[in-house]
């Protein structure tokens, strides 16, 4: 989307917002037709500015990639990577077979591609949401030791957790009870 399209679309959406604020039960039909025309104009501008296909997955890395209905993000490519990592975790790494006469491949050799990464993220409950409270760790035990030190600190949070990140997220353990706290004193009274 270029700057001119962005400006025109923003202007059209602001006009629609003004129409929305002015609507009431006794709005005349002529005004409603004007709203309809402005809405069509905004949709036409949006249609002109969108140049790519609608995403078929919820994956930021492969938005138009192949779909796997059983994957949490619908991405077949990421789900295949996650499954391979789970298999390697239980079965150990796959044996490396070298053919007798290696034929060159335009895709490279498995050893040339980076291996999937996994991290453990320490998070704390701030009263409203979970937030990162330390550097992501490559070792689960190290992350648990970090949280233990935070809990013994001078101002511990009400709850901590470790999240396992491997393209997808999985909560491994929660310390404490996260309770939603109203940020307004006296409960917004």
DAQUIZI-V984356 format. One record per helix or strand of 3 or more residues. SS is the DSSP state (~ for helix, > for strand). FROM is the first residue (numbers start at 1). TO is the last residue. Records with the same first field share a line. If there is no record, write none. Layout:
SS = FROM-TO / FROM-TO
//
This chain:
~ = 3-22 / 29-49 / 76-91 / 110-112 / 140-152 / 185-188
> = 119-125 / 130-132 / 159-165 / 169-176
//
